[in-house]
Amino acid sequence: MAKVYAQKRDAAHCAEYLRKSLDEGYKDIATAATDPAFKDVINDPVVQEVMVRVVPAEQKGSATHPGALKFPLCAYAQTRAARPLLQ
């Protein structure tokens, strides 16, 4: 269900189902970080609150921003980051 909501760009419901999956013991939630289906919601703060619970400790934090997650950006996010937002 989380993937369905991610594809609908519904971050709140996506996060809710990611959280439910995690609480029920689903082990592969971290794959959402690189799954293209989650590209539109993976950087949403609500989804990040859930994802921070599943990221291995060695992937947390960085020299530039302690506590930041080191999720690889999906292709869409990379292209958005490479160009300024349209006004």
ZADREN-71489 format. One record per residue: chain; residue in one letter; y, x, z of N, C-alpha, C, O in turn. Coordinates in nm, 3 decimals. Layout:
<pt chain="A" res="a" n_c2="Y" n_c1="X" n_c3="Z" ca_c2="Y" ca_c1="X" ca_c3="Z" c_c2="Y" c_c1="X" c_c3="Z" o_c2="Y" o_c1="X" o_c3="Z"/>
...
% end
This chain:
<pt chain="A" res="m" n_c2="-0.120" n_c1="0.081" n_c3="0.000" ca_c2="0.000" ca_c1="0.000" ca_c3="0.000" c_c2="0.127" c_c1="0.086" c_c3="0.000" o_c2="0.226" o_c1="0.049" o_c3="-0.062"/>
<pt chain="A" res="a" n_c2="0.123" n_c1="0.199" n_c3="0.069" ca_c2="0.241" ca_c1="0.286" ca_c3="0.073" c_c2="0.280" c_c1="0.330" c_c3="-0.068" o_c2="0.398" o_c1="0.336" o_c3="-0.101"/>
<pt chain="A" res="k" n_c2="0.182" n_c1="0.359" n_c3="-0.149" ca_c2="0.208" ca_c1="0.404" ca_c3="-0.286" c_c2="0.271" c_c1="0.292" c_c3="-0.368" o_c2="0.362" o_c1="0.316" o_c3="-0.448"/>
<pt chain="A" res="v" n_c2="0.223" n_c1="0.170" n_c3="-0.350" ca_c2="0.279" ca_c1="0.055" ca_c3="-0.422" c_c2="0.426" c_c1="0.038" c_c3="-0.386" o_c2="0.510" o_c1="0.020" o_c3="-0.474"/>
<pt chain="A" res="y" n_c2="0.458" n_c1="0.044" n_c3="-0.257" ca_c2="0.596" ca_c1="0.031" ca_c3="-0.215" c_c2="0.681" c_c1="0.150" c_c3="-0.262" o_c2="0.798" o_c1="0.132" o_c3="-0.295"/>
<pt chain="A" res="a" n_c2="0.623" n_c1="0.267" n_c3="-0.265" ca_c2="0.696" ca_c1="0.384" ca_c3="-0.315" c_c2="0.734" c_c1="0.364" c_c3="-0.461" o_c2="0.846" o_c1="0.395" o_c3="-0.502"/>
<pt chain="A" res="q" n_c2="0.641" n_c1="0.312" n_c3="-0.539" ca_c2="0.668" ca_c1="0.290" ca_c3="-0.680" c_c2="0.772" c_c1="0.180" c_c3="-0.702" o_c2="0.839" o_c1="0.176" o_c3="-0.805"/>
<pt chain="A" res="k" n_c2="0.785" n_c1="0.091" n_c3="-0.604" ca_c2="0.889" ca_c1="-0.014" ca_c3="-0.610" c_c2="1.021" c_c1="0.035" c_c3="-0.551" o_c2="1.119" o_c1="-0.039" o_c3="-0.546"/>
<pt chain="A" res="r" n_c2="1.023" n_c1="0.160" n_c3="-0.506" ca_c2="1.140" ca_c1="0.223" ca_c3="-0.444" c_c2="1.180" c_c1="0.154" c_c3="-0.314" o_c2="1.298" o_c1="0.147" o_c3="-0.279"/>
<pt chain="A" res="d" n_c2="1.081" n_c1="0.105" n_c3="-0.243" ca_c2="1.103" ca_c1="0.038" ca_c3="-0.114" c_c2="1.062" c_c1="0.136" c_c3="-0.004" o_c2="0.949" o_c1="0.134" o_c3="0.045"/>
<pt chain="A" res="a" n_c2="1.157" n_c1="0.220" n_c3="0.034" ca_c2="1.128" ca_c1="0.327" ca_c3="0.131" c_c2="1.087" c_c1="0.274" c_c3="0.267" o_c2="1.000" o_c1="0.332" o_c3="0.332"/>
<pt chain="A" res="a" n_c2="1.149" n_c1="0.166" n_c3="0.312" ca_c2="1.118" ca_c1="0.113" ca_c3="0.445" c_c2="0.973" c_c1="0.067" c_c3="0.455" o_c2="0.904" o_c1="0.102" o_c3="0.550"/>
<pt chain="A" res="h" n_c2="0.927" n_c1="-0.010" n_c3="0.357" ca_c2="0.788" ca_c1="-0.056" ca_c3="0.360" c_c2="0.690" c_c1="0.059" c_c3="0.331" o_c2="0.580" o_c1="0.063" o_c3="0.387"/>
<pt chain="A" res="c" n_c2="0.730" n_c1="0.150" n_c3="0.245" ca_c2="0.647" ca_c1="0.268" ca_c3="0.218" c_c2="0.624" c_c1="0.344" c_c3="0.349" o_c2="0.511" o_c1="0.380" o_c3="0.381"/>
<pt chain="A" res="a" n_c2="0.731" n_c1="0.369" n_c3="0.422" ca_c2="0.721" ca_c1="0.442" ca_c3="0.549" c_c2="0.634" c_c1="0.366" c_c3="0.648" o_c2="0.556" o_c1="0.425" o_c3="0.722"/>
<pt chain="A" res="e" n_c2="0.649" n_c1="0.234" n_c3="0.650" ca_c2="0.570" ca_c1="0.152" ca_c3="0.741" c_c2="0.421" c_c1="0.169" c_c3="0.714" o_c2="0.342" o_c1="0.184" o_c3="0.807"/>
<pt chain="A" res="y" n_c2="0.382" n_c1="0.168" n_c3="0.587" ca_c2="0.240" ca_c1="0.182" ca_c3="0.555" c_c2="0.191" c_c1="0.326" c_c3="0.567" o_c2="0.073" o_c1="0.348" o_c3="0.596"/>
<pt chain="A" res="l" n_c2="0.278" n_c1="0.423" n_c3="0.544" ca_c2="0.240" ca_c1="0.562" ca_c3="0.572" c_c2="0.212" c_c1="0.578" c_c3="0.721" o_c2="0.115" o_c1="0.642" o_c3="0.760"/>
<pt chain="A" res="r" n_c2="0.298" n_c1="0.519" n_c3="0.804" ca_c2="0.283" ca_c1="0.526" ca_c3="0.949" c_c2="0.153" c_c1="0.457" c_c3="0.993" o_c2="0.080" o_c1="0.510" o_c3="1.077"/>
<pt chain="A" res="k" n_c2="0.126" n_c1="0.340" n_c3="0.937" ca_c2="0.003" ca_c1="0.269" ca_c3="0.971" c_c2="-0.120" c_c1="0.351" c_c3="0.931" o_c2="-0.217" o_c1="0.358" o_c3="1.006"/>
<pt chain="A" res="s" n_c2="-0.114" n_c1="0.412" n_c3="0.813" ca_c2="-0.226" ca_c1="0.495" ca_c3="0.767" c_c2="-0.248" c_c1="0.612" c_c3="0.861" o_c2="-0.361" o_c1="0.645" o_c3="0.896"/>
<pt chain="A" res="l" n_c2="-0.139" n_c1="0.675" n_c3="0.901" ca_c2="-0.148" ca_c1="0.788" ca_c3="0.993" c_c2="-0.206" c_c1="0.744" c_c3="1.127" o_c2="-0.293" o_c1="0.811" o_c3="1.182"/>
<pt chain="A" res="d" n_c2="-0.158" n_c1="0.632" n_c3="1.178" ca_c2="-0.206" ca_c1="0.580" ca_c3="1.307" c_c2="-0.354" c_c1="0.543" c_c3="1.302" o_c2="-0.423" o_c1="0.551" o_c3="1.404"/>
<pt chain="A" res="e" n_c2="-0.402" n_c1="0.503" n_c3="1.185" ca_c2="-0.542" ca_c1="0.464" ca_c3="1.170" c_c2="-0.632" c_c1="0.582" c_c3="1.134" o_c2="-0.752" o_c1="0.564" o_c3="1.112"/>
<pt chain="A" res="g" n_c2="-0.573" n_c1="0.703" n_c3="1.128" ca_c2="-0.654" ca_c1="0.821" ca_c3="1.109" c_c2="-0.668" c_c1="0.873" c_c3="0.967" o_c2="-0.749" o_c1="0.962" o_c3="0.942"/>
<pt chain="A" res="y" n_c2="-0.591" n_c1="0.818" n_c3="0.872" ca_c2="-0.598" ca_c1="0.869" ca_c3="0.735" c_c2="-0.546" c_c1="1.012" c_c3="0.733" o_c2="-0.438" o_c1="1.040" o_c3="0.784"/>
<pt chain="A" res="k" n_c2="-0.623" n_c1="1.102" n_c3="0.675" ca_c2="-0.593" ca_c1="1.246" ca_c3="0.684" c_c2="-0.506" c_c1="1.302" c_c3="0.570" o_c2="-0.447" o_c1="1.408" o_c3="0.586"/>
<pt chain="A" res="d" n_c2="-0.498" n_c1="1.233" n_c3="0.457" ca_c2="-0.432" ca_c1="1.291" ca_c3="0.340" c_c2="-0.290" c_c1="1.242" c_c3="0.316" o_c2="-0.245" o_c1="1.238" o_c3="0.201"/>
<pt chain="A" res="i" n_c2="-0.221" n_c1="1.205" n_c3="0.419" ca_c2="-0.085" ca_c1="1.154" ca_c3="0.402" c_c2="0.009" c_c1="1.261" c_c3="0.347" o_c2="0.103" o_c1="1.228" o_c3="0.273"/>
<pt chain="A" res="a" n_c2="-0.013" n_c1="1.385" n_c3="0.380" ca_c2="0.074" ca_c1="1.493" ca_c3="0.332" c_c2="0.076" c_c1="1.503" c_c3="0.180" o_c2="0.170" o_c1="1.558" o_c3="0.123"/>
<pt chain="A" res="t" n_c2="-0.026" n_c1="1.450" n_c3="0.113" ca_c2="-0.029" ca_c1="1.455" ca_c3="-0.033" c_c2="0.084" c_c1="1.371" c_c3="-0.093" o_c2="0.118" o_c1="1.390" o_c3="-0.210"/>
<pt chain="A" res="a" n_c2="0.140" n_c1="1.280" n_c3="-0.017" ca_c2="0.252" ca_c1="1.200" ca_c3="-0.067" c_c2="0.371" c_c1="1.288" c_c3="-0.104" o_c2="0.449" o_c1="1.253" o_c3="-0.192"/>
<pt chain="A" res="a" n_c2="0.383" n_c1="1.402" n_c3="-0.038" ca_c2="0.496" ca_c1="1.492" ca_c3="-0.065" c_c2="0.495" c_c1="1.544" c_c3="-0.207" o_c2="0.601" o_c1="1.577" o_c3="-0.261"/>
<pt chain="A" res="t" n_c2="0.379" n_c1="1.553" n_c3="-0.269" ca_c2="0.372" ca_c1="1.606" ca_c3="-0.405" c_c2="0.325" c_c1="1.502" c_c3="-0.507" o_c2="0.318" o_c1="1.531" o_c3="-0.626"/>
<pt chain="A" res="d" n_c2="0.293" n_c1="1.384" n_c3="-0.461" ca_c2="0.247" ca_c1="1.277" ca_c3="-0.551" c_c2="0.367" c_c1="1.220" c_c3="-0.625" o_c2="0.463" o_c1="1.175" o_c3="-0.562"/>
<pt chain="A" res="p" n_c2="0.364" n_c1="1.220" n_c3="-0.759" ca_c2="0.477" ca_c1="1.168" ca_c3="-0.837" c_c2="0.511" c_c1="1.022" c_c3="-0.806" o_c2="0.625" o_c1="0.980" o_c3="-0.827"/>
<pt chain="A" res="a" n_c2="0.417" n_c1="0.945" n_c3="-0.759" ca_c2="0.443" ca_c1="0.805" ca_c3="-0.726" c_c2="0.545" c_c1="0.791" c_c3="-0.613" o_c2="0.612" o_c1="0.688" o_c3="-0.602"/>
<pt chain="A" res="f" n_c2="0.559" n_c1="0.893" n_c3="-0.531" ca_c2="0.650" ca_c1="0.889" ca_c3="-0.416" c_c2="0.785" c_c1="0.954" c_c3="-0.445" o_c2="0.868" o_c1="0.968" o_c3="-0.355"/>
<pt chain="A" res="k" n_c2="0.807" n_c1="0.995" n_c3="-0.570" ca_c2="0.926" ca_c1="1.074" ca_c3="-0.603" c_c2="1.058" c_c1="1.008" c_c3="-0.568" o_c2="1.155" o_c1="1.076" o_c3="-0.535"/>
<pt chain="A" res="d" n_c2="1.064" n_c1="0.876" n_c3="-0.574" ca_c2="1.189" ca_c1="0.807" ca_c3="-0.547" c_c2="1.215" c_c1="0.780" c_c3="-0.399" o_c2="1.326" o_c1="0.741" o_c3="-0.362"/>
<pt chain="A" res="v" n_c2="1.116" n_c1="0.800" n_c3="-0.315" ca_c2="1.134" ca_c1="0.769" ca_c3="-0.172" c_c2="1.105" c_c1="0.886" c_c3="-0.079" o_c2="1.136" o_c1="0.879" o_c3="0.040"/>
<pt chain="A" res="i" n_c2="1.046" n_c1="0.994" n_c3="-0.129" ca_c2="0.999" ca_c1="1.102" ca_c3="-0.043" c_c2="1.112" c_c1="1.167" c_c3="0.037" o_c2="1.088" o_c1="1.217" o_c3="0.147"/>
<pt chain="A" res="n" n_c2="1.232" n_c1="1.168" n_c3="-0.016" ca_c2="1.344" ca_c1="1.231" ca_c3="0.056" c_c2="1.425" c_c1="1.132" c_c3="0.137" o_c2="1.525" o_c1="1.169" o_c3="0.198"/>
<pt chain="A" res="d" n_c2="1.383" n_c1="1.007" n_c3="0.139" ca_c2="1.452" ca_c1="0.906" ca_c3="0.220" c_c2="1.427" c_c1="0.937" c_c3="0.368" o_c2="1.315" o_c1="0.968" o_c3="0.406"/>
<pt chain="A" res="p" n_c2="1.530" n_c1="0.927" n_c3="0.451" ca_c2="1.513" ca_c1="0.960" ca_c3="0.593" c_c2="1.403" c_c1="0.880" c_c3="0.664" o_c2="1.337" o_c1="0.933" o_c3="0.753"/>
<pt chain="A" res="v" n_c2="1.383" n_c1="0.756" n_c3="0.625" ca_c2="1.280" ca_c1="0.673" ca_c3="0.689" c_c2="1.141" c_c1="0.728" c_c3="0.657" o_c2="1.054" o_c1="0.732" o_c3="0.745"/>
<pt chain="A" res="v" n_c2="1.120" n_c1="0.770" n_c3="0.534" ca_c2="0.992" ca_c1="0.829" ca_c3="0.494" c_c2="0.977" c_c1="0.967" c_c3="0.557" o_c2="0.867" o_c1="1.004" o_c3="0.600"/>
<pt chain="A" res="q" n_c2="1.084" n_c1="1.042" n_c3="0.563" ca_c2="1.079" ca_c1="1.175" ca_c3="0.623" c_c2="1.040" c_c1="1.170" c_c3="0.771" o_c2="0.974" o_c1="1.261" o_c3="0.821"/>
<pt chain="A" res="e" n_c2="1.080" n_c1="1.064" n_c3="0.841" ca_c2="1.042" ca_c1="1.049" ca_c3="0.982" c_c2="0.890" c_c1="1.045" c_c3="0.998" o_c2="0.835" o_c1="1.095" o_c3="1.096"/>
<pt chain="A" res="v" n_c2="0.824" n_c1="0.983" n_c3="0.901" ca_c2="0.677" ca_c1="0.978" ca_c3="0.905" c_c2="0.619" c_c1="1.110" c_c3="0.859" o_c2="0.526" o_c1="1.162" o_c3="0.920"/>
<pt chain="A" res="m" n_c2="0.673" n_c1="1.165" n_c3="0.752" ca_c2="0.618" ca_c1="1.287" ca_c3="0.695" c_c2="0.628" c_c1="1.405" c_c3="0.790" o_c2="0.543" o_c1="1.494" o_c3="0.786"/>
<pt chain="A" res="v" n_c2="0.728" n_c1="1.407" n_c3="0.874" ca_c2="0.743" ca_c1="1.517" ca_c3="0.968" c_c2="0.625" c_c1="1.522" c_c3="1.066" o_c2="0.596" o_c1="1.627" o_c3="1.123"/>
<pt chain="A" res="r" n_c2="0.560" n_c1="1.410" n_c3="1.085" ca_c2="0.443" ca_c1="1.405" ca_c3="1.175" c_c2="0.318" c_c1="1.466" c_c3="1.112" o_c2="0.224" o_c1="1.499" o_c3="1.184"/>
<pt chain="A" res="v" n_c2="0.316" n_c1="1.481" n_c3="0.980" ca_c2="0.193" ca_c1="1.526" ca_c3="0.915" c_c2="0.203" c_c1="1.665" c_c3="0.853" o_c2="0.102" o_c1="1.718" o_c3="0.807"/>
<pt chain="A" res="v" n_c2="0.321" n_c1="1.723" n_c3="0.851" ca_c2="0.339" ca_c1="1.855" ca_c3="0.791" c_c2="0.288" c_c1="1.961" c_c3="0.885" o_c2="0.325" o_c1="1.962" o_c3="1.003"/>
<pt chain="A" res="p" n_c2="0.203" n_c1="2.053" n_c3="0.837" ca_c2="0.155" ca_c1="2.162" ca_c3="0.923" c_c2="0.272" c_c1="2.243" c_c3="0.979" o_c2="0.375" o_c1="2.257" o_c3="0.914"/>
<pt chain="A" res="a" n_c2="0.255" n_c1="2.294" n_c3="1.098" ca_c2="0.362" ca_c1="2.366" ca_c3="1.168" c_c2="0.420" c_c1="2.480" c_c3="1.086" o_c2="0.540" o_c1="2.506" o_c3="1.093"/>
<pt chain="A" res="e" n_c2="0.337" n_c1="2.550" n_c3="1.009" ca_c2="0.388" ca_c1="2.664" ca_c3="0.932" c_c2="0.480" c_c1="2.622" c_c3="0.819" o_c2="0.550" o_c1="2.706" o_c3="0.763"/>
<pt chain="A" res="q" n_c2="0.481" n_c1="2.493" n_c3="0.782" ca_c2="0.570" ca_c1="2.447" ca_c3="0.676" c_c2="0.700" c_c1="2.392" c_c3="0.731" o_c2="0.790" o_c1="2.360" o_c3="0.654"/>
<pt chain="A" res="k" n_c2="0.713" n_c1="2.381" n_c3="0.862" ca_c2="0.835" ca_c1="2.329" ca_c3="0.922" c_c2="0.935" c_c1="2.442" c_c3="0.942" o_c2="0.899" o_c1="2.555" o_c3="0.973"/>
<pt chain="A" res="g" n_c2="1.061" n_c1="2.409" n_c3="0.923" ca_c2="1.169" ca_c1="2.503" ca_c3="0.951" c_c2="1.193" c_c1="2.600" c_c3="0.838" o_c2="1.107" o_c1="2.623" o_c3="0.753"/>
<pt chain="A" res="s" n_c2="1.311" n_c1="2.655" n_c3="0.839" ca_c2="1.347" ca_c1="2.757" ca_c3="0.742" c_c2="1.459" c_c1="2.840" c_c3="0.802" o_c2="1.519" o_c1="2.802" o_c3="0.903"/>
<pt chain="A" res="a" n_c2="1.487" n_c1="2.952" n_c3="0.741" ca_c2="1.593" ca_c1="3.039" ca_c3="0.792" c_c2="1.729" c_c1="2.973" c_c3="0.775" o_c2="1.820" o_c1="2.998" o_c3="0.854"/>
<pt chain="A" res="t" n_c2="1.745" n_c1="2.888" n_c3="0.671" ca_c2="1.874" ca_c1="2.828" ca_c3="0.645" c_c2="1.897" c_c1="2.700" c_c3="0.724" o_c2="2.011" o_c1="2.665" o_c3="0.754"/>
<pt chain="A" res="h" n_c2="1.790" n_c1="2.630" n_c3="0.757" ca_c2="1.804" ca_c1="2.504" ca_c3="0.829" c_c2="1.684" c_c1="2.484" c_c3="0.919" o_c2="1.582" o_c1="2.430" o_c3="0.875"/>
<pt chain="A" res="p" n_c2="1.693" n_c1="2.526" n_c3="1.044" ca_c2="1.580" ca_c1="2.509" ca_c3="1.135" c_c2="1.539" c_c1="2.363" c_c3="1.145" o_c2="1.624" o_c1="2.274" o_c3="1.160"/>
<pt chain="A" res="g" n_c2="1.411" n_c1="2.339" n_c3="1.138" ca_c2="1.360" ca_c1="2.203" ca_c3="1.147" c_c2="1.349" c_c1="2.132" c_c3="1.015" o_c2="1.291" o_c1="2.024" o_c3="1.007"/>
<pt chain="A" res="a" n_c2="1.403" n_c1="2.191" n_c3="0.909" ca_c2="1.396" ca_c1="2.128" ca_c3="0.778" c_c2="1.253" c_c1="2.131" c_c3="0.725" o_c2="1.178" o_c1="2.224" o_c3="0.754"/>
<pt chain="A" res="l" n_c2="1.218" n_c1="2.031" n_c3="0.650" ca_c2="1.086" ca_c1="2.028" ca_c3="0.589" c_c2="1.089" c_c1="2.104" c_c3="0.459" o_c2="1.190" o_c1="2.105" o_c3="0.388"/>
<pt chain="A" res="k" n_c2="0.980" n_c1="2.168" n_c3="0.426" ca_c2="0.972" ca_c1="2.245" ca_c3="0.303" c_c2="0.883" c_c1="2.173" c_c3="0.202" o_c2="0.789" o_c1="2.232" o_c3="0.150"/>
<pt chain="A" res="f" n_c2="0.913" n_c1="2.048" n_c3="0.175" ca_c2="0.837" ca_c1="1.976" ca_c3="0.073" c_c2="0.883" c_c1="2.025" c_c3="-0.063" o_c2="1.003" o_c1="2.042" o_c3="-0.085"/>
<pt chain="A" res="p" n_c2="0.790" n_c1="2.046" n_c3="-0.154" ca_c2="0.833" ca_c1="2.082" ca_c3="-0.289" c_c2="0.902" c_c1="1.962" c_c3="-0.352" o_c2="0.857" o_c1="1.848" o_c3="-0.337"/>
<pt chain="A" res="l" n_c2="1.011" n_c1="1.987" n_c3="-0.422" ca_c2="1.080" ca_c1="1.878" ca_c3="-0.488" c_c2="1.001" c_c1="1.834" c_c3="-0.610" o_c2="0.948" o_c1="1.917" o_c3="-0.684"/>
<pt chain="A" res="c" n_c2="0.994" n_c1="1.705" n_c3="-0.630" ca_c2="0.928" ca_c1="1.654" ca_c3="-0.750" c_c2="1.020" c_c1="1.685" c_c3="-0.868" o_c2="1.136" o_c1="1.721" o_c3="-0.849"/>
<pt chain="A" res="a" n_c2="0.969" n_c1="1.671" n_c3="-0.989" ca_c2="1.046" ca_c1="1.703" ca_c3="-1.109" c_c2="1.176" c_c1="1.622" c_c3="-1.114" o_c2="1.280" o_c1="1.675" o_c3="-1.153"/>
<pt chain="A" res="y" n_c2="1.169" n_c1="1.495" n_c3="-1.075" ca_c2="1.289" ca_c1="1.412" ca_c3="-1.076" c_c2="1.394" c_c1="1.468" c_c3="-0.980" o_c2="1.511" o_c1="1.480" o_c3="-1.016"/>
<pt chain="A" res="a" n_c2="1.353" n_c1="1.503" n_c3="-0.859" ca_c2="1.447" ca_c1="1.555" ca_c3="-0.761" c_c2="1.504" c_c1="1.689" c_c3="-0.805" o_c2="1.620" o_c1="1.719" o_c3="-0.779"/>
<pt chain="A" res="q" n_c2="1.423" n_c1="1.771" n_c3="-0.871" ca_c2="1.471" ca_c1="1.900" ca_c3="-0.920" c_c2="1.581" c_c1="1.881" c_c3="-1.024" o_c2="1.681" o_c1="1.952" o_c3="-1.021"/>
<pt chain="A" res="t" n_c2="1.564" n_c1="1.786" n_c3="-1.114" ca_c2="1.666" ca_c1="1.764" ca_c3="-1.216" c_c2="1.791" c_c1="1.704" c_c3="-1.154" o_c2="1.902" o_c1="1.736" o_c3="-1.197"/>
<pt chain="A" res="r" n_c2="1.776" n_c1="1.618" n_c3="-1.053" ca_c2="1.892" ca_c1="1.560" ca_c3="-0.984" c_c2="1.966" c_c1="1.669" c_c3="-0.906" o_c2="2.089" o_c1="1.668" o_c3="-0.901"/>
<pt chain="A" res="a" n_c2="1.893" n_c1="1.761" n_c3="-0.847" ca_c2="1.956" ca_c1="1.867" ca_c3="-0.769" c_c2="2.028" c_c1="1.966" c_c3="-0.858" o_c2="2.124" o_c1="2.031" o_c3="-0.816"/>
<pt chain="A" res="a" n_c2="1.982" n_c1="1.979" n_c3="-0.982" ca_c2="2.039" ca_c1="2.078" ca_c3="-1.074" c_c2="2.168" c_c1="2.030" c_c3="-1.138" o_c2="2.242" o_c1="2.112" o_c3="-1.194"/>
<pt chain="A" res="r" n_c2="2.197" n_c1="1.901" n_c3="-1.132" ca_c2="2.320" ca_c1="1.851" ca_c3="-1.193" c_c2="2.396" c_c1="1.764" c_c3="-1.093" o_c2="2.336" o_c1="1.698" o_c3="-1.009"/>
<pt chain="A" res="p" n_c2="2.527" n_c1="1.764" n_c3="-1.104" ca_c2="2.605" ca_c1="1.683" ca_c3="-1.010" c_c2="2.584" c_c1="1.534" c_c3="-1.035" o_c2="2.549" o_c1="1.491" o_c3="-1.145"/>
<pt chain="A" res="l" n_c2="2.607" n_c1="1.457" n_c3="-0.931" ca_c2="2.596" ca_c1="1.312" ca_c3="-0.943" c_c2="2.709" c_c1="1.258" c_c3="-1.030" o_c2="2.821" o_c1="1.308" o_c3="-1.024"/>
<pt chain="A" res="l" n_c2="2.679" n_c1="1.159" n_c3="-1.109" ca_c2="2.782" ca_c1="1.095" ca_c3="-1.191" c_c2="2.872" c_c1="1.011" c_c3="-1.103" o_c2="2.825" o_c1="0.949" o_c3="-1.007"/>
<pt chain="A" res="q" n_c2="2.996" n_c1="1.007" n_c3="-1.134" ca_c2="3.092" ca_c1="0.931" ca_c3="-1.054" c_c2="3.111" c_c1="0.793" c_c3="-1.108" o_c2="3.188" o_c1="0.715" o_c3="-1.053"/>
% end
